[in-house]
Amino acid sequence: METRDVPTVRHLVGDAAGYYAWAQRIAAGDWIGSEGFYQAPLYPYVLAVWFRLFGEGVGTIRTLQAVLGAAGCVLLAAAGWQLWGRRVGTVAGVMLALYGPAVYFDGIVQKASLAGFLTCGLLASISWLIVRPGWRAAGVAGLASGLLSITRENALAWVVVVTVWLAARAYRSSDGKRGWLGLAAFALGVGAILFPVTLRNRVVSGEWSVSTFQAGPNFYIGNHRGADGRYQPLVRGHETPQFERVDATRLAEQELGRTLTAEEVSSFWMKRTFADIRADWVGWTKLVGYKLLLTLNRYEIADAESLHVHRASSWTLGILTRTWHFGTMAPLAAVGILAAWCERRRLWILLAMIAVMTAAVAAFYVLGRYRFPIAVALIPFAARGATDVLGYLKTGGVWRRLVLAAIVGVVVNVPIQDEPRLNALSKMNAGVALAQAGELAEATILFQGAASDHPTSAEARNNLALALAVQNRFAEAVEHYTAALRLEPSLLGVEFNLAVALENVGRADEALEHYRRATQLDPGDDEAKAALRRLNQR
């Protein structure tokens, strides 16, 4: 309720708007679709079923995700209970319930909430398998892995890890038949989810894919020369999902000079990325190291929506996200891993899952919601670490654990990026939501704040100028369009918008030059071409 007036809650933007519209189409009867999946499909399908049962609306989605979040706490508590007893399990469940980013993700239209719930289900079933191996738990783990893989594509890495673990257990087990039966049950569970998705992709697109066709573009975004470890659109100014697939296809087809299938587009971007890596493998190695640090840093890197903006409207989020976050949880998890190290032969699957998912996130680009499953997997160890420290406080000998916690705490809490800049971009995204809804006065205030907080952001200046122009404040708009071009000359659309503003203040000769530049930057800009012809005919 506290965040109901946050702009991106009242007016969906980015992935949230895309998922909502997709769910509406499915609920209206488009259950199969006409293209291979470009984004992971489970979340919009879950929303579509929910819409059919309880009606549409952001409020109903938040109710669903609150239920999933609560169920996830119970499942994670069950995992901790299975591994280390009731006290650790209870602490783990409470830790997740109070974990600031988890509370935030449950309140926005984003698949991170569903991914967190499925991660808890997978961890509960894995813990069950560790304590009492059996085909039923293996089958549940397979279903959870499959569902998670069509929610977060990088969870396919966990399918591989769990398969290897089950095969190794079966090979070493004195009751090999039981072990191989468990592996078969896991494979059947995964297959029951992934096979229909793969078959559907084949039928509608003519190509095979077990999940989506966006691996190549996403790999390029995170690893090309000039990548900074965070999301960058293929075309500046095209940060929304409606452009992602279109731009990836258009640019690849322009480069190769022919029409491409979805798989060929993905392959094109993969090849281009590896060419960049080969050209500067030292720089790429440094980039991967930086992305690993980003993955394990306390700061929650925002997408279109931002924890920073939401907590400004909620004292609950404000308290939780400043006290119980990744930067405070990770040191306790390190202590828990140390305490459980003597059980590493029994628990190596959990440690391997954490390590593999960390690598999987860093292999592409880093967002707070992408690393959320890692945080969920670390929480049982954090619960073990907290109870371990409390136990040693009573008996002495706690210093080694406190030193480890202090070292890890320093590493994960050191600021390694321009946080004020990222927070300003978050404010700008909230302004975009208001502007798209026609609330221009409020949007202008947010854009002015973003431009003030981050004066070197071309996007902030451009958005401020757009809002001013719509309000017929063209003279002010010209100033900010000009600043945006000075900061980022290739930002798409700015040349055209500046030309329009210049025309409206009576500077037609200057407008003519900027229309010309707009057509050079974007040969497909028919509006700029028409304006150029019109002015040349005067």
GUMIMI-179275 format. One record per residue (C-alpha): residue number from 1; residue in one letter; x, y, z. Coordinates in nm, 2 decimals, always signed. Example, Ala and Ser with C-alpha at 12.3 -4.5 7.8 and 13.67 -1.06 7.14 Angstrom:
REM GUMIMI-179275
(1 a (+1.23 -0.45 +0.78))
(2 s (+1.37 -0.11 +0.71))
***
This chain:
REM GUMIMI-179275
(1 m (+0.00 +0.00 +0.00))
(2 e (+0.28 +0.24 +0.08))
(3 t (+0.42 +0.23 -0.28))
(4 r (+0.09 +0.24 -0.46))
(5 d (+0.16 +0.60 -0.57))
(6 v (+0.51 +0.53 -0.71))
(7 p (+0.50 +0.63 -1.07))
(8 t (+0.61 +0.29 -1.21))
(9 v (+0.34 +0.12 -1.00))
(10 r (+0.06 +0.34 -1.13))
(11 h (+0.20 +0.34 -1.49))
(12 l (+0.39 +0.03 -1.59))
(13 v (+0.71 +0.07 -1.79))
(14 g (+0.97 -0.16 -1.94))
(15 d (+0.95 -0.53 -1.88))
(16 a (+0.65 -0.48 -1.65))
(17 a (+0.45 -0.32 -1.92))
(18 g (+0.56 -0.59 -2.17))
(19 y (+0.47 -0.88 -1.93))
(20 y (+0.13 -0.72 -1.85))
(21 a (+0.04 -0.68 -2.21))
(22 w (+0.16 -1.03 -2.30))
(23 a (-0.05 -1.18 -2.01))
(24 q (-0.35 -0.99 -2.14))
(25 r (-0.31 -1.13 -2.48))
(26 i (-0.28 -1.48 -2.34))
(27 a (-0.58 -1.44 -2.11))
(28 a (-0.78 -1.32 -2.41))
(29 g (-0.71 -1.65 -2.59))
(30 d (-0.37 -1.63 -2.76))
(31 w (-0.23 -1.92 -2.56))
(32 i (+0.01 -2.04 -2.83))
(33 g (+0.14 -1.72 -2.99))
(34 s (+0.30 -1.69 -3.34))
(35 e (+0.67 -1.65 -3.27))
(36 g (+0.94 -1.83 -3.09))
(37 f (+0.98 -1.71 -2.73))
(38 y (+1.22 -1.42 -2.70))
(39 q (+1.16 -1.36 -2.33))
(40 a (+1.11 -1.64 -2.07))
(41 p (+0.74 -1.73 -2.09))
(42 l (+0.63 -1.87 -1.76))
(43 y (+0.57 -1.54 -1.57))
(44 p (+0.32 -1.40 -1.83))
(45 y (+0.14 -1.74 -1.85))
(46 v (+0.10 -1.75 -1.47))
(47 l (-0.03 -1.39 -1.48))
(48 a (-0.28 -1.48 -1.76))
(49 v (-0.42 -1.77 -1.55))
(50 w (-0.44 -1.53 -1.25))
(51 f (-0.62 -1.27 -1.46))
(52 r (-0.88 -1.53 -1.58))
(53 l (-0.94 -1.63 -1.22))
(54 f (-0.93 -1.30 -1.03))
(55 g (-0.93 -1.02 -1.29))
(56 e (-0.67 -0.79 -1.42))
(57 g (-0.49 -0.52 -1.22))
(58 v (-0.15 -0.45 -1.06))
(59 g (-0.32 -0.50 -0.72))
(60 t (-0.41 -0.86 -0.80))
(61 i (-0.06 -0.93 -0.92))
(62 r (+0.09 -0.80 -0.59))
(63 t (-0.15 -1.02 -0.40))
(64 l (-0.04 -1.33 -0.60))
(65 q (+0.33 -1.24 -0.55))
(66 a (+0.28 -1.18 -0.18))
(67 v (+0.14 -1.54 -0.16))
(68 l (+0.43 -1.67 -0.36))
(69 g (+0.67 -1.48 -0.13))
(70 a (+0.52 -1.62 +0.19))
(71 a (+0.52 -1.97 +0.04))
(72 g (+0.88 -1.92 -0.05))
(73 c (+0.97 -1.84 +0.31))
(74 v (+0.80 -2.16 +0.42))
(75 l (+0.99 -2.37 +0.16))
(76 l (+1.33 -2.21 +0.25))
(77 a (+1.26 -2.27 +0.62))
(78 a (+1.19 -2.63 +0.53))
(79 a (+1.53 -2.65 +0.34))
(80 g (+1.71 -2.51 +0.64))
(81 w (+1.52 -2.75 +0.88))
(82 q (+1.61 -3.05 +0.67))
(83 l (+1.98 -2.96 +0.66))
(84 w (+2.05 -2.82 +1.01))
(85 g (+1.74 -2.85 +1.22))
(86 r (+1.44 -2.64 +1.33))
(87 r (+1.63 -2.34 +1.46))
(88 v (+1.83 -2.28 +1.15))
(89 g (+1.52 -2.34 +0.93))
(90 t (+1.31 -2.09 +1.12))
(91 v (+1.58 -1.83 +1.10))
(92 a (+1.62 -1.89 +0.73))
(93 g (+1.25 -1.84 +0.67))
(94 v (+1.24 -1.52 +0.88))
(95 m (+1.55 -1.39 +0.70))
(96 l (+1.39 -1.43 +0.36))
(97 a (+1.06 -1.27 +0.49))
(98 l (+1.26 -0.96 +0.60))
(99 y (+1.50 -0.95 +0.31))
(100 g (+1.46 -0.60 +0.16))
(101 p (+1.50 -0.69 -0.21))
(102 a (+1.26 -0.99 -0.17))
(103 v (+0.99 -0.76 -0.03))
(104 y (+1.05 -0.51 -0.31))
(105 f (+1.04 -0.78 -0.59))
(106 d (+0.71 -0.91 -0.45))
(107 g (+0.56 -0.56 -0.50))
(108 i (+0.65 -0.50 -0.86))
(109 v (+0.53 -0.66 -1.19))
(110 q (+0.84 -0.86 -1.25))
(111 k (+0.93 -1.23 -1.27))
(112 a (+1.19 -1.20 -0.99))
(113 s (+0.91 -1.29 -0.74))
(114 l (+0.82 -1.61 -0.93))
(115 a (+1.19 -1.69 -0.97))
(116 g (+1.25 -1.65 -0.60))
(117 f (+0.96 -1.88 -0.51))
(118 l (+1.07 -2.15 -0.76))
(119 t (+1.43 -2.12 -0.62))
(120 c (+1.30 -2.19 -0.27))
(121 g (+1.11 -2.49 -0.41))
(122 l (+1.42 -2.62 -0.58))
(123 l (+1.63 -2.57 -0.26))
(124 a (+1.37 -2.75 -0.05))
(125 s (+1.37 -3.05 -0.28))
(126 i (+1.75 -3.06 -0.30))
(127 s (+1.77 -3.05 +0.08))
(128 w (+1.52 -3.33 +0.09))
(129 l (+1.74 -3.53 -0.15))
(130 i (+2.05 -3.47 +0.06))
(131 v (+1.89 -3.60 +0.37))
(132 r (+1.66 -3.87 +0.23))
(133 p (+1.74 -3.96 -0.13))
(134 g (+1.44 -4.08 -0.33))
(135 w (+1.27 -4.06 -0.67))
(136 r (+0.98 -3.84 -0.55))
(137 a (+1.21 -3.56 -0.42))
(138 a (+1.41 -3.59 -0.74))
(139 g (+1.10 -3.56 -0.95))
(140 v (+0.99 -3.25 -0.76))
(141 a (+1.35 -3.10 -0.81))
(142 g (+1.31 -3.17 -1.18))
(143 l (+0.98 -2.99 -1.21))
(144 a (+1.11 -2.69 -1.01))
(145 s (+1.43 -2.68 -1.22))
(146 g (+1.22 -2.69 -1.54))
(147 l (+0.98 -2.42 -1.43))
(148 l (+1.27 -2.20 -1.31))
(149 s (+1.44 -2.24 -1.65))
(150 i (+1.14 -2.10 -1.83))
(151 t (+1.14 -1.81 -1.58))
(152 r (+1.51 -1.74 -1.57))
(153 e (+1.69 -1.89 -1.86))
(154 n (+2.03 -1.91 -1.68))
(155 a (+1.87 -2.16 -1.44))
(156 l (+1.94 -2.42 -1.71))
(157 a (+2.29 -2.41 -1.56))
(158 w (+2.14 -2.55 -1.24))
(159 v (+1.98 -2.84 -1.44))
(160 v (+2.33 -2.94 -1.55))
(161 v (+2.47 -2.91 -1.20))
(162 v (+2.20 -3.11 -1.04))
(163 t (+2.21 -3.38 -1.31))
(164 v (+2.59 -3.42 -1.25))
(165 w (+2.53 -3.44 -0.88))
(166 l (+2.26 -3.71 -0.91))
(167 a (+2.46 -3.91 -1.15))
(168 a (+2.77 -3.90 -0.92))
(169 r (+2.55 -4.01 -0.63))
(170 a (+2.40 -4.29 -0.83))
(171 y (+2.75 -4.41 -0.94))
(172 r (+2.89 -4.41 -0.59))
(173 s (+2.58 -4.54 -0.42))
(174 s (+2.56 -4.89 -0.28))
(175 d (+2.20 -4.89 -0.40))
(176 g (+2.27 -4.79 -0.76))
(177 k (+1.92 -4.88 -0.88))
(178 r (+1.77 -4.63 -0.64))
(179 g (+2.02 -4.36 -0.74))
(180 w (+1.96 -4.41 -1.11))
(181 l (+1.58 -4.40 -1.05))
(182 g (+1.62 -4.06 -0.89))
(183 l (+1.82 -3.93 -1.18))
(184 a (+1.55 -4.06 -1.42))
(185 a (+1.28 -3.89 -1.21))
(186 f (+1.47 -3.57 -1.22))
(187 a (+1.51 -3.59 -1.60))
(188 l (+1.14 -3.66 -1.64))
(189 g (+1.05 -3.37 -1.43))
(190 v (+1.27 -3.13 -1.63))
(191 g (+1.15 -3.28 -1.95))
(192 a (+0.78 -3.25 -1.86))
(193 i (+0.83 -2.87 -1.85))
(194 l (+1.09 -2.81 -2.12))
(195 f (+0.97 -3.05 -2.39))
(196 p (+0.63 -2.87 -2.45))
(197 v (+0.81 -2.53 -2.46))
(198 t (+1.07 -2.67 -2.71))
(199 l (+0.80 -2.83 -2.92))
(200 r (+0.59 -2.51 -2.92))
(201 n (+0.89 -2.31 -3.04))
(202 r (+0.95 -2.56 -3.32))
(203 v (+0.59 -2.55 -3.43))
(204 v (+0.55 -2.17 -3.44))
(205 s (+0.90 -2.07 -3.56))
(206 g (+1.04 -2.38 -3.73))
(207 e (+1.34 -2.38 -3.50))
(208 w (+1.44 -2.57 -3.18))
(209 s (+1.49 -2.39 -2.85))
(210 v (+1.43 -2.52 -2.50))
(211 s (+1.35 -2.17 -2.38))
(212 t (+1.41 -1.85 -2.57))
(213 f (+1.61 -1.70 -2.86))
(214 q (+1.77 -1.40 -2.69))
(215 a (+2.09 -1.56 -2.57))
(216 g (+2.30 -1.41 -2.85))
(217 p (+2.19 -1.04 -2.81))
(218 n (+2.21 -1.06 -2.43))
(219 f (+2.56 -1.21 -2.45))
(220 y (+2.66 -0.93 -2.68))
(221 i (+2.52 -0.66 -2.45))
(222 g (+2.72 -0.79 -2.16))
(223 n (+3.05 -0.87 -2.33))
(224 h (+3.11 -0.65 -2.63))
(225 r (+3.39 -0.39 -2.64))
(226 g (+3.24 -0.10 -2.46))
(227 a (+3.02 -0.31 -2.22))
(228 d (+3.02 -0.19 -1.86))
(229 g (+2.86 -0.49 -1.69))
(230 r (+2.51 -0.35 -1.69))
(231 y (+2.23 -0.35 -1.94))
(232 q (+2.29 -0.14 -2.26))
(233 p (+2.04 -0.13 -2.54))
(234 l (+2.16 -0.23 -2.89))
(235 v (+2.04 +0.11 -3.01))
(236 r (+2.07 +0.41 -2.77))
(237 g (+1.72 +0.54 -2.69))
(238 h (+1.56 +0.19 -2.74))
(239 e (+1.57 +0.06 -2.39))
(240 t (+1.22 -0.09 -2.38))
(241 p (+1.13 -0.46 -2.47))
(242 q (+0.93 -0.35 -2.77))
(243 f (+1.26 -0.26 -2.95))
(244 e (+1.49 -0.54 -2.82))
(245 r (+1.39 -0.82 -3.06))
(246 v (+1.33 -0.58 -3.35))
(247 d (+1.66 -0.40 -3.32))
(248 a (+1.86 -0.73 -3.28))
(249 t (+1.70 -0.87 -3.60))
(250 r (+1.72 -0.55 -3.80))
(251 l (+2.09 -0.48 -3.72))
(252 a (+2.19 -0.84 -3.79))
(253 e (+2.00 -0.85 -4.12))
(254 q (+2.15 -0.52 -4.23))
(255 e (+2.50 -0.65 -4.15))
(256 l (+2.45 -0.98 -4.34))
(257 g (+2.22 -0.85 -4.62))
(258 r (+1.95 -1.11 -4.59))
(259 t (+1.65 -1.22 -4.39))
(260 l (+1.74 -1.42 -4.08))
(261 t (+1.56 -1.66 -3.86))
(262 a (+1.54 -1.61 -3.48))
(263 e (+1.82 -1.87 -3.42))
(264 e (+2.04 -1.71 -3.69))
(265 v (+2.00 -1.37 -3.53))
(266 s (+2.11 -1.52 -3.19))
(267 s (+2.40 -1.69 -3.36))
(268 f (+2.50 -1.36 -3.53))
(269 w (+2.53 -1.18 -3.20))
(270 m (+2.72 -1.47 -3.04))
(271 k (+2.98 -1.47 -3.32))
(272 r (+3.01 -1.09 -3.30))
(273 t (+3.07 -1.11 -2.93))
(274 f (+3.34 -1.38 -2.96))
(275 a (+3.51 -1.17 -3.22))
(276 d (+3.52 -0.88 -2.98))
(277 i (+3.65 -1.11 -2.70))
(278 r (+3.93 -1.24 -2.93))
(279 a (+4.02 -0.89 -3.03))
(280 d (+4.07 -0.78 -2.67))
(281 w (+4.07 -1.08 -2.44))
(282 v (+4.27 -0.89 -2.17))
(283 g (+4.00 -0.62 -2.15))
(284 w (+3.73 -0.88 -2.16))
(285 t (+3.89 -1.07 -1.87))
(286 k (+3.89 -0.75 -1.66))
(287 l (+3.53 -0.69 -1.76))
(288 v (+3.43 -1.04 -1.63))
(289 g (+3.61 -0.98 -1.31))
(290 y (+3.43 -0.65 -1.27))
(291 k (+3.09 -0.83 -1.34))
(292 l (+3.17 -1.08 -1.07))
(293 l (+3.23 -0.80 -0.82))
(294 l (+2.90 -0.64 -0.93))
(295 t (+2.72 -0.97 -0.88))
(296 l (+2.84 -0.99 -0.53))
(297 n (+2.81 -0.62 -0.44))
(298 r (+2.55 -0.49 -0.20))
(299 y (+2.40 -0.25 -0.45))
(300 e (+2.09 -0.36 -0.63))
(301 i (+2.14 -0.26 -0.99))
(302 a (+1.81 -0.14 -1.12))
(303 d (+1.63 -0.21 -1.44))
(304 a (+1.34 +0.02 -1.55))
(305 e (+1.22 +0.01 -1.19))
(306 s (+1.43 +0.09 -0.89))
(307 l (+1.44 -0.01 -0.53))
(308 h (+1.58 +0.34 -0.47))
(309 v (+1.26 +0.50 -0.59))
(310 h (+1.03 +0.26 -0.42))
(311 r (+1.19 +0.29 -0.07))
(312 a (+1.16 +0.67 -0.09))
(313 s (+0.78 +0.61 -0.06))
(314 s (+0.78 +0.33 +0.20))
(315 w (+0.93 +0.34 +0.55))
(316 t (+0.90 -0.04 +0.56))
(317 l (+1.12 -0.08 +0.25))
(318 g (+1.34 +0.20 +0.37))
(319 i (+1.42 +0.02 +0.70))
(320 l (+1.45 -0.33 +0.55))
(321 t (+1.67 -0.23 +0.25))
(322 r (+1.91 -0.03 +0.47))
(323 t (+1.95 -0.30 +0.73))
(324 w (+1.89 -0.64 +0.59))
(325 h (+2.03 -0.65 +0.23))
(326 f (+2.29 -0.84 +0.04))
(327 g (+2.57 -0.65 +0.21))
(328 t (+2.47 -0.77 +0.55))
(329 m (+2.35 -1.11 +0.45))
(330 a (+2.66 -1.22 +0.25))
(331 p (+2.90 -1.19 +0.55))
(332 l (+2.67 -1.41 +0.76))
(333 a (+2.65 -1.66 +0.47))
(334 a (+3.03 -1.67 +0.45))
(335 v (+3.03 -1.76 +0.82))
(336 g (+2.77 -2.03 +0.76))
(337 i (+2.97 -2.18 +0.47))
(338 l (+3.27 -2.19 +0.70))
(339 a (+3.07 -2.36 +0.97))
(340 a (+2.93 -2.61 +0.73))
(341 w (+3.27 -2.67 +0.56))
(342 c (+3.31 -3.00 +0.75))
(343 e (+3.00 -3.12 +0.57))
(344 r (+3.11 -3.02 +0.22))
(345 r (+3.10 -3.37 +0.08))
(346 r (+2.73 -3.38 +0.17))
(347 l (+2.65 -3.02 +0.08))
(348 w (+2.87 -2.96 -0.23))
(349 i (+2.57 -2.94 -0.45))
(350 l (+2.44 -2.63 -0.28))
(351 l (+2.78 -2.46 -0.29))
(352 a (+2.82 -2.56 -0.66))
(353 m (+2.47 -2.41 -0.74))
(354 i (+2.57 -2.08 -0.58))
(355 a (+2.91 -2.07 -0.77))
(356 v (+2.75 -2.17 -1.10))
(357 m (+2.47 -1.91 -1.08))
(358 t (+2.72 -1.64 -0.99))
(359 a (+2.92 -1.73 -1.30))
(360 a (+2.60 -1.75 -1.51))
(361 v (+2.50 -1.40 -1.41))
(362 a (+2.85 -1.25 -1.46))
(363 a (+2.87 -1.42 -1.80))
(364 f (+2.60 -1.19 -1.94))
(365 y (+2.52 -0.86 -1.76))
(366 v (+2.42 -0.78 -1.40))
(367 l (+2.09 -0.66 -1.26))
(368 g (+1.97 -0.69 -0.90))
(369 r (+1.68 -0.92 -1.01))
(370 y (+1.92 -1.15 -1.20))
(371 r (+2.13 -1.22 -0.89))
(372 f (+1.82 -1.27 -0.66))
(373 p (+1.83 -1.65 -0.68))
(374 i (+2.19 -1.64 -0.56))
(375 a (+2.08 -1.44 -0.25))
(376 v (+1.80 -1.69 -0.19))
(377 a (+2.05 -1.98 -0.21))
(378 l (+2.28 -1.80 +0.04))
(379 i (+2.02 -1.73 +0.30))
(380 p (+2.02 -2.08 +0.46))
(381 f (+2.39 -2.05 +0.50))
(382 a (+2.34 -1.70 +0.65))
(383 a (+2.09 -1.86 +0.90))
(384 r (+2.35 -2.12 +0.98))
(385 g (+2.61 -1.85 +1.02))
(386 a (+2.39 -1.65 +1.26))
(387 t (+2.32 -1.94 +1.48))
(388 d (+2.68 -2.05 +1.47))
(389 v (+2.80 -1.70 +1.59))
(390 l (+2.54 -1.70 +1.86))
(391 g (+2.66 -2.04 +1.98))
(392 y (+3.02 -1.93 +1.99))
(393 l (+2.94 -1.61 +2.17))
(394 k (+2.82 -1.83 +2.46))
(395 t (+3.13 -2.06 +2.46))
(396 g (+3.40 -1.82 +2.32))
(397 g (+3.61 -1.87 +2.01))
(398 v (+3.40 -1.65 +1.79))
(399 w (+3.68 -1.42 +1.67))
(400 r (+3.77 -1.62 +1.36))
(401 r (+3.41 -1.60 +1.24))
(402 l (+3.38 -1.23 +1.31))
(403 v (+3.71 -1.16 +1.12))
(404 l (+3.57 -1.36 +0.82))
(405 a (+3.24 -1.17 +0.84))
(406 a (+3.43 -0.84 +0.85))
(407 i (+3.65 -0.92 +0.55))
(408 v (+3.35 -1.03 +0.34))
(409 g (+3.15 -0.74 +0.46))
(410 v (+3.41 -0.49 +0.35))
(411 v (+3.45 -0.66 +0.00))
(412 v (+3.07 -0.67 -0.08))
(413 n (+3.00 -0.32 +0.06))
(414 v (+3.27 -0.12 -0.11))
(415 p (+3.11 +0.11 -0.37))
(416 i (+3.24 +0.00 -0.71))
(417 q (+3.01 +0.20 -0.93))
(418 d (+2.86 +0.55 -0.96))
(419 e (+2.56 +0.49 -0.73))
(420 p (+2.44 +0.86 -0.74))
(421 r (+2.43 +0.83 -1.12))
(422 l (+2.24 +0.50 -1.12))
(423 n (+1.99 +0.65 -0.86))
(424 a (+1.94 +0.95 -1.09))
(425 l (+1.86 +0.72 -1.38))
(426 s (+1.61 +0.54 -1.16))
(427 k (+1.44 +0.88 -1.10))
(428 m (+1.44 +0.94 -1.47))
(429 n (+1.27 +0.61 -1.54))
(430 a (+0.99 +0.71 -1.29))
(431 g (+0.96 +1.03 -1.48))
(432 v (+0.92 +0.84 -1.81))
(433 a (+0.63 +0.65 -1.65))
(434 l (+0.46 +0.98 -1.56))
(435 a (+0.52 +1.14 -1.90))
(436 q (+0.38 +0.84 -2.09))
(437 a (+0.07 +0.87 -1.88))
(438 g (+0.04 +1.24 -1.95))
(439 e (+0.13 +1.37 -1.60))
(440 l (+0.38 +1.61 -1.75))
(441 a (+0.42 +1.85 -1.46))
(442 e (+0.52 +1.58 -1.22))
(443 a (+0.74 +1.41 -1.48))
(444 t (+0.92 +1.74 -1.55))
(445 i (+1.01 +1.77 -1.18))
(446 l (+1.16 +1.42 -1.18))
(447 f (+1.35 +1.48 -1.50))
(448 q (+1.49 +1.81 -1.36))
(449 g (+1.60 +1.62 -1.05))
(450 a (+1.77 +1.35 -1.26))
(451 a (+1.95 +1.60 -1.48))
(452 s (+2.06 +1.79 -1.16))
(453 d (+2.18 +1.47 -0.99))
(454 h (+2.35 +1.33 -1.30))
(455 p (+2.44 +1.63 -1.52))
(456 t (+2.64 +1.41 -1.77))
(457 s (+2.34 +1.20 -1.86))
(458 a (+2.22 +1.26 -2.22))
(459 e (+1.91 +1.05 -2.16))
(460 a (+1.81 +1.27 -1.86))
(461 r (+1.86 +1.59 -2.06))
(462 n (+1.67 +1.44 -2.36))
(463 n (+1.37 +1.33 -2.15))
(464 l (+1.36 +1.67 -1.98))
(465 a (+1.36 +1.84 -2.32))
(466 l (+1.08 +1.61 -2.44))
(467 a (+0.86 +1.69 -2.14))
(468 l (+0.92 +2.06 -2.19))
(469 a (+0.85 +2.05 -2.56))
(470 v (+0.51 +1.87 -2.51))
(471 q (+0.42 +2.16 -2.27))
(472 n (+0.52 +2.41 -2.56))
(473 r (+0.82 +2.53 -2.36))
(474 f (+1.03 +2.50 -2.67))
(475 a (+1.30 +2.76 -2.59))
(476 e (+1.39 +2.56 -2.27))
(477 a (+1.37 +2.23 -2.47))
(478 v (+1.62 +2.36 -2.72))
(479 e (+1.87 +2.42 -2.44))
(480 h (+1.84 +2.06 -2.31))
(481 y (+1.83 +1.89 -2.65))
(482 t (+2.15 +2.07 -2.73))
(483 a (+2.31 +1.96 -2.41))
(484 a (+2.20 +1.60 -2.48))
(485 l (+2.37 +1.61 -2.82))
(486 r (+2.68 +1.75 -2.68))
(487 l (+2.69 +1.46 -2.43))
(488 e (+2.59 +1.19 -2.67))
(489 p (+2.59 +1.29 -3.04))
(490 s (+2.45 +0.96 -3.16))
(491 l (+2.15 +0.94 -2.93))
(492 l (+1.86 +0.84 -3.15))
(493 g (+1.58 +1.09 -3.21))
(494 v (+1.74 +1.39 -3.05))
(495 e (+1.84 +1.56 -3.37))
(496 f (+1.49 +1.54 -3.50))
(497 n (+1.34 +1.66 -3.18))
(498 l (+1.58 +1.95 -3.16))
(499 a (+1.49 +2.04 -3.52))
(500 v (+1.12 +2.05 -3.43))
(501 a (+1.19 +2.27 -3.13))
(502 l (+1.40 +2.51 -3.33))
(503 e (+1.13 +2.54 -3.59))
(504 n (+0.88 +2.63 -3.31))
(505 v (+1.11 +2.92 -3.19))
(506 g (+1.16 +3.05 -3.54))
(507 r (+1.51 +2.92 -3.61))
(508 a (+1.43 +2.74 -3.94))
(509 d (+1.78 +2.75 -4.09))
(510 e (+1.92 +2.57 -3.78))
(511 a (+1.63 +2.32 -3.79))
(512 l (+1.71 +2.24 -4.15))
(513 e (+2.06 +2.13 -4.05))
(514 h (+1.94 +1.91 -3.77))
(515 y (+1.67 +1.74 -3.98))
(516 r (+1.96 +1.66 -4.23))
(517 r (+2.16 +1.51 -3.95))
(518 a (+1.86 +1.31 -3.83))
(519 t (+1.82 +1.14 -4.17))
(520 q (+2.19 +1.06 -4.17))
(521 l (+2.17 +0.90 -3.82))
(522 d (+1.86 +0.71 -3.90))
(523 p (+1.79 +0.66 -4.28))
(524 g (+1.46 +0.51 -4.19))
(525 d (+1.33 +0.83 -4.02))
(526 d (+1.05 +0.92 -4.27))
(527 e (+0.93 +1.21 -4.05))
(528 a (+1.27 +1.38 -4.07))
(529 k (+1.29 +1.32 -4.45))
(530 a (+0.94 +1.48 -4.49))
(531 a (+1.04 +1.78 -4.28))
(532 l (+1.36 +1.82 -4.47))
(533 r (+1.17 +1.83 -4.80))
(534 r (+0.92 +2.07 -4.66))
(535 l (+1.19 +2.32 -4.55))
(536 n (+1.39 +2.29 -4.87))
(537 q (+1.08 +2.38 -5.07))
(538 r (+1.04 +2.71 -4.89))
***
